[in-house]
């Protein structure tokens, strides 16, 4: 019997093009504080770390007039993000759903490790219709544990939950943070070049430009 493997995906910029919703949430925060909207591309360049850090960076000009706690900011952002998500502005990248279907059918275990909150990660995957693949147990967000990627703890927890050794795990992401997580955890890394980050410049084991190429790296049949 063929060995099972675990594929851990980043979410934003890897499985889904969620930048319009992220920018909508951030610009809602900025608007309420009298700041001008940021272009989505600039928001994308700010991303990569824990969600509360992104929100703070996006409001740097408001230091001194904004006294909201991280929890308050995240709650405020969540309302706007959910609204954008409900409006259908988030889309899976081409081939993402087909890749998940094929990998699941082939016996791969699937998980997500993201630096957004687990709640909003699940809002996102539910909006994509991916409930059968992702739920509480296999989605780790920035608020799930006391350490976040690139610390290896999230990957170690996922490996422990699935009983997988590092030799049977893959980390797929678009950012340098994702590649650093893979190195820290001793798992194989796959950088996607169509996201928001610079993973392809971060010495991954593999770099791909489409989910068709990702399927080939994983040893899956064509997605067509």
Beta strands, then each sheet from edge to edge (+ up, - down):
strand 1: 6-9
strand 2: 16-17
strand 3: 91-92
strand 4: 109-113
strand 5: 139-140
strand 6: 169-173
strand 7: 188-192
strand 8: 206-208
sheet 1: 5+ 4+ 1+ 6+ 7+ 8+
sheet 2: 2+ 3-
end
